[in-house]
Amino acid sequence: MPNYAQESSLTSVLATASEGTPSTEDDSSLQLAIAAAHAADDRKAADITLLRVADISTLADYFVIVTGFSKAQVRAIAGSVKDKVEEELQRTPIRTEGQSEGSWTLQDYGDVIVHILMPQEREFYNLEAFWGHAERVDFAAIDQQKIASH
């Protein structure tokens, strides 16, 4: 995996709705993270996890961590994320790592970092444990909140 210690990124303020669920209205980073999560879900990614790391790291505001079960699926998820984020938010990654290996890919959007890993790599790097003090974001609850507000 790449060395993140040298990376810094923009931070944004997270607006919180009354239920304690983050609001996407004022947080472009969260919108990007949710778009990436949906794109990964469209390609049948498993164990989709969103971590809000803005308060504990200068690397990014959010990490999106997903599992793909083959090199082809990891690549397909990465392509889906890239395409959806570019189409919906007009953003492209500032750097991409690991595509040639195929067992993991990282897409760095500055404020959001997307990690796509096969099960063995996900277990080895154990990002959720390393960033265990980060806030987990339930993107399904945010979708329900958006539907209810419209």
C-alpha positions in Angstrom: 0.0 0.0 0.0 1.2 3.5 -0.6 2.6 5.7 2.1 -0.1 8.2 3.1 2.1 10.0 5.6 3.2 12.5 2.9 -0.4 13.2 1.7 -2.5 16.0 2.9 -5.8 17.2 1.7 -8.6 19.7 2.1 -10.9 19.4 5.0 -14.6 20.4 5.1 -17.1 21.0 7.8 -19.6 18.2 8.4 -23.2 19.3 8.8 -25.2 17.1 11.2 -28.9 16.5 10.9 -31.1 16.3 14.0 -31.0 12.5 13.9 -27.2 12.5 14.1 -26.9 11.4 10.5 -24.6 13.5 8.4 -26.3 15.7 5.9 -25.0 15.6 2.3 -26.5 19.1 1.5 -23.5 21.0 2.9 -20.7 18.4 2.6 -19.3 17.8 -0.9 -16.8 15.2 0.5 -19.7 13.2 1.9 -21.5 13.4 -1.4 -18.4 12.0 -3.1 -18.0 9.2 -0.6 -21.6 8.2 -1.0 -21.4 8.3 -4.8 -18.3 6.0 -4.6 -20.1 3.7 -2.2 -23.1 3.4 -4.6 -20.8 2.8 -7.6 -19.1 0.0 -5.7 -22.4 -1.4 -4.7 -23.5 -1.4 -8.3 -20.6 -3.7 -9.0 -21.5 -6.0 -6.1 -18.8 -4.9 -3.8 -19.1 -6.3 -0.3 -18.6 -4.9 3.2 -18.9 -1.3 2.1 -17.6 0.9 4.9 -17.5 4.7 5.1 -15.3 6.2 7.7 -15.2 9.9 8.5 -11.6 10.6 9.3 -11.6 14.4 9.0 -11.3 15.0 12.8 -8.4 12.6 13.3 -6.4 12.8 10.1 -5.2 15.3 7.5 -5.2 12.6 4.8 -8.8 13.0 3.9 -12.3 13.7 5.2 -13.6 10.2 4.3 -12.3 6.7 3.5 -14.5 4.4 1.5 -13.4 0.8 2.0 -14.9 -2.1 -0.1 -14.2 -5.7 -0.9 -14.0 -7.2 -4.4 -13.6 -11.0 -4.7 -11.5 -11.2 -7.8 -9.0 -9.0 -9.6 -11.5 -8.5 -12.4 -14.1 -7.4 -9.9 -11.6 -5.0 -8.1 -10.9 -3.4 -11.5 -14.6 -3.2 -12.3 -15.4 -1.6 -9.0 -12.6 0.9 -9.5 -13.9 1.7 -13.0 -17.4 2.1 -11.8 -16.3 4.5 -9.0 -14.2 6.6 -11.3 -17.0 6.8 -13.9 -19.8 7.6 -11.4 -17.9 10.3 -9.5 -16.8 11.9 -12.8 -20.3 11.8 -14.2 -22.1 13.0 -11.1 -19.6 15.3 -9.5 -17.1 16.1 -12.3 -14.2 14.9 -10.2 -11.4 12.6 -11.2 -8.9 11.0 -8.8 -5.7 13.0 -8.3 -3.9 9.7 -8.1 -4.6 6.0 -8.4 -2.5 3.2 -7.0 -2.4 -0.6 -7.3 -4.4 -1.0 -10.5 -1.6 -3.2 -12.1 -1.6 -5.6 -9.2 -5.4 -5.9 -9.3 -5.8 -7.3 -5.8 -6.2 -3.7 -4.4 -6.8 -0.3 -5.8 -6.7 3.1 -4.2 -8.3 6.2 -5.7 -7.4 9.4 -4.0 -9.7 12.3 -4.6 -8.0 14.5 -2.0 -10.9 14.8 0.4 -12.0 11.1 -0.1 -9.8 8.1 -0.5 -11.4 4.9 -1.9 -9.8 1.6 -1.0 -10.9 -1.4 -3.1 -9.3 -4.6 -1.8 -9.6 -8.4 -2.2 -10.5 -10.2 1.1 -6.9 -11.2 1.9 -5.6 -7.7 1.4 -8.4 -6.2 3.4 -7.7 -8.5 6.3 -4.0 -7.8 6.1 -4.2 -4.0 6.0 -7.2 -4.0 8.4 -8.0 -0.3 7.8 -11.1 -0.4 9.9 -9.1 -1.4 13.0 -6.3 1.0 12.2 -8.8 3.8 11.9 -11.1 2.3 14.6 -11.6 5.7 16.3 -13.1 7.2 13.1 -16.8 7.7 12.9 -18.6 5.1 10.8 -21.1 6.6 8.4 -24.2 4.6 7.4 -24.8 5.7 3.8 -28.0 3.7 3.6 -29.4 5.8 6.4 -28.4 9.0 4.6 -30.2 7.8 1.5 -33.4 7.2 3.5 -33.0 10.6 5.0 -32.8 12.2 1.5 -35.9 10.2 0.4 -37.9 11.3 3.5 -37.0 15.0 3.0 -38.2 15.1 -0.6 
